[in-house]
Amino acid sequence: MCAPRRERARIVIPLKDDNPAERFPLVTIALVAANVLAFWWQVAGVGLEASVLRGGAIPYEILTFQDIEYRDVVPPPLTILTSMFLHGSIAHIGANMLTLWIFGNNVEDALGGARYLAFYLLSGVAAALSQTLASAVSGDVLTPMVGASGAIAGVLAAYLVLFPRHRILTFVLPIWFLRLPAGLFIAFWFGGQVLNAVFGSAGGVAVFAHIGGFVAGWVLLRVMGRRPTWRARRVSW
């Protein structure tokens, strides 16, 4: 079995935004906590490799509804859901949870808790299905997928629509700190995913999951709408 698809080391890292939430981000905190607890189970319980095989989303299993041989924690293709809470390393989960916290609390604020949870999970499902289809086309159907980044890509799409002018304090390797408009930061990130997909330079990263989750988030925001009492705050350049 090949190594799981996950994120490579980042050279552009968001640190914080200038956009405080109006409401307590209960769902975002719960999602972060669920991911951390799942990672603890991976490390202290069955081990990283075994947890990826048992809880990761394997394209072959999703397409055939068959468990290969690893006694999955849930029947396939429900591993799409478990894979969204598993990670391949401490750096992997750390980067994902930082990004979820920075962008997720504001998206939750705009959508409301129930809509936001549905939005997050549906974005993650769309991300896994996108990567599954891409894997089927390439013939790489045995590589498991893990990570929350597909669902988080949907959150980034929503943030881009809702808060494009808010600034993101960004660390750029090796030593630069920049305050970038959210629209620029997210467009740069998404453009990188598209280029990696087009030129085949993903290097084991599930870029089609990122693209699929982003597109799904863009569409879902328009379909589901925002909570009725939410009003966007105007931000000048």
C-alpha positions, 0 to 999 in steps of 0.5 A, a space after each residue: 500500500 502506498 503512503 497516504 495522500 496528505 499535504 506537503 510542507 508549506 512555504 506560505 503559512 497563515 497565522 491569524 486574521 483581523 476578523 474577530 467572530 461575533 459569536 462563540 465558534 462552538 462548531 469550529 472548536 468541536 471540529 478541532 477537538 475531534 481531529 485532535 482526539 482522532 490523532 491521539 487515537 492514531 498515535 496512542 492507539 492503533 498506530 499511524 500506519 494502521 489507522 490510515 489503512 483502517 480509517 482512510 478513504 481508499 478509492 477502490 473501497 469507495 468505488 466497489 463498496 468492498 473492504 480490501 482486508 484491513 477491517 475498516 472502522 466503518 464499512 466503505 464508503 463511510 470511510 470518507 467521513 472517518 478519513 476527514 478526521 485522520 492525519 499522517 503526521 503532527 505537522 499535517 494536523 497542526 497546519 490543518 487545524 491552524 487553518 481551520 481555526 483562522 478561517 472557520 470561526 468566521 464562516 461559522 459566524 456567517 452561516 450559523 452552527 448547524 449550516 456550518 457543520 453540514 457545509 463542512 462535512 459536505 465539502 469534505 465528502 465532495 473533496 474525497 469523491 473528487 480525489 476518488 474519481 481522479 485516482 480512478 482515471 489515473 489507476 491509483 486506486 489503492 492509495 488511502 486519503 487522510 486529512 481535513 484539508 478537503 473540507 477546509 478547502 470548502 471553508 476557504 472558498 466561503 471565506 473568499 466570498 464572504 471576507 475577501 478584503 480582510 487581512 491575513 497575517 502570513 508567514 512566508 519562508 524563510 523569514 517574511 511576515 506579510 499582511 495579505 488580503 484574504 482574497 489574494 492569499 486564498 487565490 494564491 493557494 487555490 491557483 497552486 492546487 490547480 497548477 499542481 493538478 495540471 502539471 502533475 506535480 502534486 507529489 502525493 498531495 491530494 490536490 483534486 480533493 482540495 480543488 473539489 472541496 473548494 468548488 463544493 464550498 463555493 457552490 454550497 455557500 450559495 445553495 445553503 445561504 447565510 444565517 438570516 441575522 448575519 450582516 457583512 462588515 465592510 472593510 476598506 483597503 
